[in-house]
Amino acid sequence: MNNQSLNWSDDIKYLSSNAVKIPESGGLYKVLRNDGENGKLTRVYLGKAENLRSQFNYHLSDSEENECLKRNVHNKECYFKYALLSGEDNRQNAESNLLSEGKYECNIQNQ
């Protein structure tokens, strides 16, 4: 899967009320933070999920184990952006390629 062919959604503000805007489908997602610098969003986390909506909600929950991600989502203005992608192998390959292209501050394996 060529990462340029991924069709990314618009930025969805990280609020529990926005969960209905996230499909219950598989894909990749990014968590981005607004640092107030000319509308540019900082990459916080890249992940893959079988159910994007469940993952969106999990990151908002107290059960979230990634402290860096939890701190950002709870304390900063963050956004969720997703690309639908079926098949675990496809998601794994696309995630690995994107992680190799740039740093996401809360991805443990990338630190």
Secondary structure, 3 states (H helix, E strand, C coil): CCHHHCCECCCEECCHHHHHHCCCCCEEEEEEEEEEECCEEEEEEEEEECCHHHHHHHHHCCCCCCHHHHHHHHHCCEEEEEEECCCHHHHHHHHHHHHHHCCCCCCHHHC
